[in-house]
Amino acid sequence: MDGEAKFTIEARTNGPLVVKGARSIKGEDGVELEAKRVMVLCRCGQSRNKPFCDNSHEEVGFRSEDDATAAGRDRVIAYEGAEMTVTYNPRICSHAAECSRLAGHVFNSNEKPWVQPDKGTRAELETVIAACPSGALAFEGREHRLPEGRADIEVERNGPYWVLGGTIDAVSPGEGSCLEKFVLCRCGLSGNKPYCDGTHRDKGWKSG
């Protein structure tokens, strides 16, 4: 994506996400929505017109900075293999589970360690790291991979916004994060706003 004009996202204080210049956006069902030059997206979790804002944040008293504690420690954990090392930051993870879906023999939360690089090929690991929407997974040295064919913004069912190729006016979500892809909270419950920290899953949040 080098050389391409990046779209921008403004996380308004106690308000929505204002997206400017995104070329594509997909809804929860995978259907492409109309990408307008400026889009205002809900992040309080209460809009009746999700994913778009309907000013419900004012009704519910949404606060972009609250006392919520971010889930997961902000640290990069290295899982070493004979030839490949995969790194993971639990603070950044949104629990989309793309890793276990694509390579459950390598990424299995029921085993210890839950990441075992030697059980997979480099091609499998590259596919998983590219698919990881939050950038929590990478190769050692903060070497990320980007997915192909994904919309600029994708709305995960009962989950966050997957952003690819945009920039946001906020500090990074955590150590080792990827500037090219990240996930943004839309349930209003994250302790790491504007980013998702997986709290939607822990709290059982539903988008509709």
C-alpha positions as CSV (number, residue, x, y, z in Angstrom):
1,M,0.0,0.0,0.0
2,D,3.0,2.3,-0.1
3,G,2.5,5.3,-2.3
4,E,-1.3,5.1,-2.1
5,A,-3.3,7.9,-0.5
6,K,-4.5,6.7,2.9
7,F,-7.9,7.4,4.3
8,T,-8.2,9.0,7.7
9,I,-10.1,8.3,10.8
10,E,-10.9,10.8,13.6
11,A,-12.0,9.4,16.9
12,R,-14.0,12.2,18.3
13,T,-14.0,12.8,22.0
14,N,-17.1,11.2,23.5
15,G,-18.4,10.7,20.0
16,P,-18.2,8.6,16.8
17,L,-15.5,7.7,14.3
18,V,-15.3,10.0,11.4
19,V,-13.9,8.3,8.3
20,K,-12.7,10.4,5.3
21,G,-11.6,9.0,2.0
22,A,-12.2,5.2,2.5
23,R,-12.9,3.6,-0.8
24,S,-14.7,0.5,0.4
25,I,-16.7,-0.7,3.5
26,K,-18.4,-4.1,4.1
27,G,-21.1,-4.7,6.5
28,E,-21.5,-7.6,9.0
29,D,-22.9,-9.9,6.3
30,G,-20.0,-9.3,3.9
31,V,-22.1,-7.1,1.6
32,E,-20.4,-4.0,0.3
33,L,-21.9,-0.8,1.6
34,E,-21.8,2.6,-0.1
35,A,-18.5,4.2,0.7
36,K,-19.2,7.9,1.0
37,R,-16.4,10.5,1.1
38,V,-17.2,11.1,4.7
39,M,-18.7,8.4,6.9
40,V,-19.6,8.7,10.6
41,L,-19.4,5.3,12.3
42,C,-20.9,4.3,15.7
43,R,-18.5,3.4,18.5
44,C,-20.7,3.6,21.5
45,G,-22.4,0.3,20.6
46,Q,-25.9,1.8,20.9
47,S,-26.8,3.2,17.4
48,R,-30.0,1.9,15.9
49,N,-28.5,2.4,12.5
50,K,-25.2,0.4,12.9
51,P,-22.6,0.6,11.7
52,F,-23.4,4.3,11.2
53,C,-23.8,6.8,14.1
54,D,-27.3,8.1,14.9
55,N,-26.2,10.3,17.9
56,S,-27.1,7.6,20.4
57,H,-23.8,8.3,22.1
58,E,-25.3,11.6,23.4
59,E,-28.4,9.7,24.8
60,V,-26.3,7.1,26.6
61,G,-23.6,9.4,27.8
62,F,-20.8,7.6,26.0
63,R,-17.3,8.4,27.2
64,S,-14.3,7.8,25.1
65,E,-12.0,7.9,28.1
66,D,-13.4,6.1,31.1
67,D,-12.2,3.8,33.9
68,A,-12.3,0.6,31.9
69,T,-9.1,-1.4,32.2
70,A,-7.5,-2.7,28.9
71,A,-7.7,-6.5,28.6
72,G,-4.4,-8.3,28.2
73,R,-0.9,-7.1,29.0
74,D,0.8,-4.8,26.6
75,R,3.8,-7.0,25.8
76,V,5.2,-8.9,22.9
77,I,5.5,-12.6,23.5
78,A,7.8,-14.7,21.2
79,Y,6.9,-18.3,20.3
80,E,10.1,-19.8,19.0
81,G,10.2,-22.5,16.4
82,A,13.2,-24.2,14.8
83,E,13.1,-22.0,11.8
84,M,10.4,-19.4,12.5
85,T,9.4,-17.3,15.5
86,V,5.9,-15.8,15.8
87,T,5.2,-12.9,18.1
88,Y,2.0,-12.0,19.8
89,N,0.7,-9.1,21.9
90,P,-2.4,-10.0,23.9
91,R,-3.3,-6.3,24.4
92,I,-3.9,-5.8,20.7
93,C,-5.8,-9.1,20.0
94,S,-9.5,-8.7,19.2
95,H,-10.2,-12.5,19.4
96,A,-11.4,-12.7,15.8
97,A,-9.9,-16.2,15.9
98,E,-8.7,-16.1,12.3
99,C,-5.6,-17.9,13.4
100,S,-7.4,-20.9,14.8
101,R,-9.8,-21.0,11.9
102,L,-7.0,-21.1,9.3
103,A,-4.4,-23.1,11.2
104,G,-5.9,-24.7,14.3
105,H,-3.0,-27.2,14.4
106,V,-0.6,-24.3,15.0
107,F,-2.8,-21.9,17.0
108,N,-4.7,-23.8,19.7
109,S,-5.8,-22.1,22.9
110,N,-6.3,-25.5,24.5
111,E,-2.6,-26.3,24.3
112,K,0.5,-24.8,25.9
113,P,2.1,-22.9,24.4
114,W,-0.9,-22.0,22.4
115,V,1.3,-21.1,19.4
116,Q,3.6,-23.8,18.1
117,P,5.3,-22.6,14.9
118,D,6.9,-25.9,14.1
119,K,3.5,-27.5,13.5
120,G,3.0,-25.4,10.4
121,T,4.7,-24.3,7.3
122,R,5.9,-20.8,6.6
123,A,3.2,-20.4,4.0
124,E,0.5,-21.3,6.6
125,L,2.0,-18.9,9.1
126,E,2.2,-16.1,6.5
127,T,-1.5,-16.7,5.7
128,V,-2.5,-16.5,9.3
129,I,-0.4,-13.4,10.1
130,A,-1.9,-11.6,7.0
131,A,-5.4,-12.6,8.1
132,C,-5.0,-11.4,11.7
133,P,-7.1,-8.2,11.6
134,S,-5.6,-6.5,14.6
135,G,-1.9,-7.0,13.9
136,A,-1.4,-8.8,17.2
137,L,0.4,-11.6,15.4
138,A,3.7,-11.1,13.5
139,F,7.0,-12.7,12.6
140,E,9.9,-11.9,14.9
141,G,11.2,-8.4,14.2
142,R,7.7,-6.9,13.9
143,E,7.4,-8.3,10.4
144,H,3.7,-8.1,9.6
145,R,1.8,-9.4,6.6
146,L,-1.2,-7.6,4.9
147,P,-4.2,-9.4,3.5
148,E,-5.2,-9.2,-0.1
149,G,-8.7,-8.4,-1.4
150,R,-10.1,-7.0,1.9
151,A,-12.1,-3.8,2.0
152,D,-10.7,-0.7,3.6
153,I,-13.1,-1.2,6.5
154,E,-14.9,-4.4,7.4
155,V,-17.5,-4.7,10.1
156,E,-17.2,-7.9,12.1
157,R,-20.5,-9.4,13.3
158,N,-20.8,-8.6,17.0
159,G,-17.2,-7.3,16.9
160,P,-15.0,-4.4,15.9
161,Y,-14.2,-2.6,12.7
162,W,-11.3,-4.1,10.8
163,V,-9.3,-1.3,9.2
164,L,-6.8,-1.8,6.4
165,G,-4.6,1.0,5.0
166,G,-6.0,3.9,7.0
167,T,-4.6,6.2,9.6
168,I,-6.2,7.3,12.9
169,D,-5.5,10.2,15.2
170,A,-4.5,8.1,18.2
171,V,-1.5,6.6,19.8
172,S,-0.7,3.0,18.8
173,P,-2.7,0.2,20.4
174,G,0.3,-1.5,21.9
175,E,3.9,-2.6,21.5
176,G,4.7,-4.2,18.1
177,S,1.4,-3.0,16.5
178,C,1.0,-2.7,12.7
179,L,0.4,0.8,11.2
180,E,-1.3,-0.7,8.2
181,K,-4.0,-2.7,9.9
182,F,-5.8,-2.5,13.2
183,V,-9.2,-3.0,14.8
184,L,-11.4,-0.3,16.3
185,C,-13.9,-0.7,19.1
186,R,-17.6,-0.3,18.2
187,C,-19.2,-1.8,21.3
188,G,-18.1,1.1,23.5
189,L,-16.7,-1.3,26.2
190,S,-13.0,-1.5,25.3
191,G,-10.4,-0.5,27.9
192,N,-8.1,0.5,25.1
193,K,-10.3,2.9,23.1
194,P,-10.4,3.7,20.2
195,Y,-8.9,0.3,19.6
196,C,-10.6,-3.0,20.3
197,D,-9.2,-5.2,23.1
198,G,-11.6,-8.1,22.8
199,T,-14.0,-6.9,25.6
200,H,-17.0,-7.4,23.2
201,R,-16.4,-11.1,23.4
202,D,-15.9,-11.2,27.1
203,K,-19.0,-9.2,27.7
204,G,-21.1,-11.0,25.1
205,W,-21.9,-7.8,23.2
206,K,-24.3,-8.1,20.3
207,S,-24.6,-5.6,17.5
208,G,-28.3,-6.1,17.0
